[in-house]
Structure formats: structure tokens, C-alpha cells
Amino acid sequence: MNNVLITGVDGFIGQALCRVMQNDGWQIRGTIRSKKQAESLQADFDIVQIKSIGAGTDWSGVLVGVDVVVHLAAMVHVVNDTEVDQLSKFRMVNVAGADRLAQEAALANVKRFIYISSAKVNGEGRSKPYNEDDVQQPHDPYSMSKAEAENTLHKIDEETGMEIVILRSPLVYGPRVKANFLRLLKVVDQGIPLPFASIKNKRSLIYIGNLVNAILTCINNPKAAGNTYFVSDGEDISTPDLIRRISSALGKPDRLFAFPPVMLKMAGFIAGQSAAIDRLLRSLMVDSSKIRRELDWQAPFSMDQGLEETAKWYLKRRNISRKGAKTLR
């Protein structure tokens, strides 16, 4: 197997996966949503524009000659948070879209289909790690759609014989990270005091290099067929400890101070940031022993190594930005 289709090839995970697979000699075909994204990639492999993913997407021409599909593209958030029926929008892309792609992949004789799901399909907030035997208990429209997509793909596996592998990932970090983790890097770098010293949660994370390695293991190992696996760095960490390690990697003091968690919740509610505060306060641990045991997978990078590489990238990015700003003055 050496021909792969990667959906969402321009994303954080997609770009990292492409770099490694190209070095390993894979023939890559990637999908993007707009021509502008293709230009920013500067890729020397086959790029196909798929404007929208859903029940009506035509994948037939894209799948010709493909041995493996890695489905990364997904709707992660709805732009208008006041939408009453967010779940239907997530379902259109994450459930119907995955169903359509997998059905057409099976018809095109694709051998293996790797689906990147979310650790949140099992829930969030309990004090012990989730494992693959736990019942799905998704708590928001995004995780509900990912759980439904998993169930749909299991049926396709049973009905068609195409080998489907599901990887449930916690928060992914590393060079080129965006969203909340990038914001946290900026806040720590700026020396802003953070009221999180009293938080006593535990969360699993995965470094992008470890996730890419796990995806490749699931592509290459025959034992992965038909299985679902949690993946992580193998170390669980509290919010304040994560901030301390990021601070150390950036060469900055952590500037943490104690503040009652109940007051943080109240402040988050008043500021309309309840969801963001909940993520900082809650635990979300996953047990990744199954993939380590069954596929003999070991995370090639420690969390400290991952955070160091992330910090190096961030500081380089920051310094380039500052030089650019000076040039414009």
C-alpha cells in the first residue's frame, strides 16, 4: 500500500502527516476546500479541491488508485454560536460526509480507512481515564457527531469488508498549532498572570509527532484492522503543570496564582466564556494501553520533547513577526 488520500491536507494534522509520508515514499493525493489553501501549501503532490463535504460529495474520481484513506477533514465548530440546531450542521459534514466518503472508498476497493475521531466521544470530567470499552457519552454537538460517525463507519466495515481503523485523539499540540493552545503560548510568553494554581484536574494530550506516528502504525499494522484506539503521549497533566512546563520551555516565569475554581466558573459565566473555563477545569484522561499492547506502539516523543519543539516553533514565529513589524515602521 503506497497510494494515500488525505482529506484536510492543509490542516494542522494534515500538513504534519504529509511531510512524514512524503519522506517515507508515499504517493499522496490531498483534498482542500479552496484554491487559496492550495497556494499556501506549496505542495509537490496531487491536490484536489473539494468545496464541501457531505452526503452528496462525489469522491469517485478522487479515489482512483488509492490504497488508504486518512480522513482528517471535519467541522470542528459552528461560526454562529447562537444557532439553535448546531447538531444538524455537524452531522452534515462529520456524519453524512464520512459515510459518503467511506461508502465510495469501499466501492473503489480502498484497502484501509483511517478515521481521526475525538476522545470526547466518551464524555469529559470523570476522575479516571476513558478506555475503548466505555460507553459513548458525548456531551456537545461536535462530539455527538463524531460518535455517530464512528458508529456509521463500524457498519460500513461489517458490510463491505474495507478495513476501518478509528483513532480517538485528545488535544493535539505541536509546531503550527492554532486555537486555544496557541493562545495559551501567547499569554504565557507575554507574562500575563494566570489564576489557575488551584486547579487539580488531569488531562491527556498528544504531540503532533506522536499522532502522526500512531496514524502510520495503524496504516501499516495488519492487526489494526477494524479496531478503535485511544492515543496520547502517555502522561496526564494538570492545567497548572502544563502552564509551568510551557513557561519553562519558553524560558519564562509561570506567573500562576491561586483563585477559587468556583469563582473562575462564575467569572467565565459573566464573560460568556463558560465553555473555555470548563475546559481548563475539567479532567479528560484516556488510556492508550490498547494500541501500545496490540500494535506494539510507543510514542516516539515525550511530552517535554513535544513542548520544547512547540516552544521553538512559537519563538521563531514570534521573532519573524516582530522583525516584519519593525520593517513596516
N, C-alpha and C positions, 0 to 999 in steps of 0.2 A: 504494500500500500504506500504510494508516494504522491498521490494527487489529492489535494485537500481544498475544500471550500470553507472559508472562514467568513461568517456573517459579522457585520460590525467591525470590519478590519481596521477602521480608522479610530476605534476607541482605545481606551487605556489598556485593556487586556489584549485586544486585537493586535495593536502595534507591537507589544512585547512578544506575543506569541509568534508573529510573523518574523521578527528578527531572528529568533532561535530556529524556527523551522526552515528558513532560507539557508541558514548556516549548515543545517543538517541535510540539505539537498532536496527538500520537498518542492514540488511544483504547486504553487499557491494561486488560487483564484479567490479574490476578496470582494465582498459587497459593501457598497457605501450608499448613502442616501442622496448626495448631491455632487455635482462636478467640482464644486469648490473644495469639498473634502478630499477628492481625488488629487487635486492640485497640491494641497497641503501635505499629502502623504509622500509625494515624490517617489512612488513605488516603481520597482522594475519587474513587477509581476502583473498578472491579469486582474484588472479592476472592472467590476460590473456595477452599474448604477441600478439600484432597486429603490424606487422612490418611496414605497410604503410596504410594510409587511402586514399581511392579514390573510383572511380566508380566500381572497381572490388573487393573490400574488402568483404570477406564472414563473415557476422556477425551472421549467423543463430544459431550456437551453443552457441555463447556468450549471446544471448538474451533469452535463455530458462528460463522461470520462472521469468523474470524481469517485474516489475510493472512500474518503472520510469527510464528514461534515462536522465542523465545530460551530455550534450555534451560540453566538455571543450577543447578537443584537436583541434588544429588549426595550420596552418602555419602562423607565425607572420612576418617573414622576409625571404628574399631570401639571401642565403650566398653570392652569387656572385652578387654584386650590379650593375655590368656592363651588366647584362643580358638584352637584348633588350625586350624580351617578358616575363616579370615577371608575368603579369596578368594571363597567361595561367597556370603557376605553382601554383599560389594561388588558381585558380579555381579548379585545380585537387583535392586539399585537402579540401579547405574550402567550395566549392560549390558541386562538384560531390561527395565528401566524405560525407558531411552532408546529401545530397539527398539519397545516398545509405543506410546510417545508418537509416534514418527516414523511408524509404520505408520498410526495413526489420523489423524495430521495429513495424510498423503498422501490418505487416503480423504475427508477433509474439504476437499480442494482448497486446502490451505495452500500458498502460493507458495514461501516460503523458510524454512528451518530452520537456525538458528544454534546450534551446539553449542560450549560452552566446555570445552575439554579441558585437558590439563596438559603442560607442557614435559617432564615426567618420563617420558612415554611412550617417549622415545628413550634414556633412561638418565640417568646422572649421574656426574660425576667426571672426564670427559676434559678435556684441556687446550685444545681448540678448540671453537668454537661448533657446536651442532647445527643442521642445516637440514632442510627438508622432504623432501629426497631420502634422508636417512639411514634405515636400517632401524630399526624399532621394537625397543627393548631395555629394556622396563620391568623394574624391579628389586624392586618390592614389590606387595602385593595391590591397593592403590589404583591405582597407575599401570598395572598389568596390566588392571584393569577398564576404565580409560579408553581404553587401546589397543584392547581388544576392542570397546568401544562405537564407536570411530571406524570400525573395520572393518565392523561391522554397519551403520552409517549409510551408508557408501560403497555397500554393496549395495542399500540402500533407494533411494538416489539413482539408481543404474543401473536398478533395476526399476520405479520409479514415475515418475521424471522430476521429482519435487519437488527443488527446488534446496537442497542441503545445503552449508553452509559450516562448517568446523571452525577454531576459533581455539585454538592451544596457548599457554597463558599460563604464565610463570614466577611467582614470588612477587608477589602484589598487595599494595600498601600505599596508605595514604591515610587521610583522616578516617574515623573509625568502624572502623578496622582492629581485629582481635582476635588472639587466639592468640599465636604467638611474637613477632610484630613489636610488638604492644602490650607484651608482657613486656620486650622489649629497650628500648622507650621508658622504661618504669618504672625499669629497672635503671640506665640512663644518667642519668635525672633524679635518682635517689637518690644518685648519686656513688659507686656500688659499683665498686671496681677490677676490671678485666676482663683475663684473661690471654691476650689474643688478638693482641698486637702482632706475633708471629712468623708468623702465618698469611698465606700468599701465594696464596690462591685467587682466583678471579674468578667472579662471579655476575651474571646478568641479573635485573632487576626490572622491574615495570611499575606506574606510578602509576595509581590508580583512574580518574582523569580521562582518561588516555591509553587505558586499556582500554575505557571506555565509548565514546570517540570511535572506536576501531577497530571495535567492535560495530556502531555506527551506519553506519560506512563499508561494512561487509560486508552490511548490510541494504539499503543504497541503491545500491551499485555493481553493475551487471549483470555485470561481469567477475568478481565474487567467486564466482559460482555453481559449485558442485562442487569448490571448492578448499579446501586446508588451508594455514593461515598461522601462523607463529610471530609473536608480538608482544612488544615490550619497549620500554623507554624509549630504547633505542639506545645505552646506555652500560653497560659492565660494571664491576663494583666489587668490591674485596676486602672481607672481613668487617671488618678493622680500619679501612679507609677509610670504610665505611658507618657505623661507630660514631663516627668523627671527624665526619662530616657531620651525623649526628643530634645529637651533642653541640653542634656549632656552632648548629644550628637551635634547640636548646633553651636556648642560652646557658650551657652547662655545660662544664667541662673533660672531656676524654675518659677520663682515668684508665686508659689502656691500659698494660699491662706485658708483657714478653716471657716466654713459658713454652713449653718444647719441645712441639710438636704431639703427639709420641708419648706424652708424659706426660698431655696432655689426653685422648687416647684411653683411656689406662689409667684415669684418674680417672672418665671417663664410663662405662666398663665397670663399675667398682666401684660407682658410684652408680646403675646401672641406667638411664643416660641416653646410651647409645651412639648411638642414632639422632639425638638432638638435637646431640651433639658432631659427628657426621659431617656434618650439615647445615652446621655452622659451618666445617668444614674443607674440604669438597669444593667443586669448581668446578661450575657449571652455567650455561653460556652458550648463548644462542640467537641465530641470525642472522635478523633480522627484515627483511632487504632485499627479500624477495619481495613482501610486502604493500606496502612502500614503492614498489617498482618497478611492480608490476602495477596497484595501485589508487591510486597517487599519494598514499599515506597518509603523513602526517608527524605524529609525536607532538606535540600542541599544548603540552605542558608538559615542561620539562627535569626531570631528576632533582632538582636543587637546589630548583626550584619545588615539586615534589611533596613533598619532605621538609619544606620550610618550611610548607606548608599542613597537613601531618600534625602537625607540632610545634605549630602554632597551635591546632589542634583538641584535641590532647592537653593542652596547658597550660590551656585553657579548661575542659576536662572535669575536670582535676585541681583547679583552683581552686573549681569548683562543688561538688565532692565535699568539699573541705576546709571550705567555708562551711557545708555541710549537717551535717558532723560537729560543728562548733562550736555550731550551733543546737541540736543534741541534747544537749549537755552541760548 
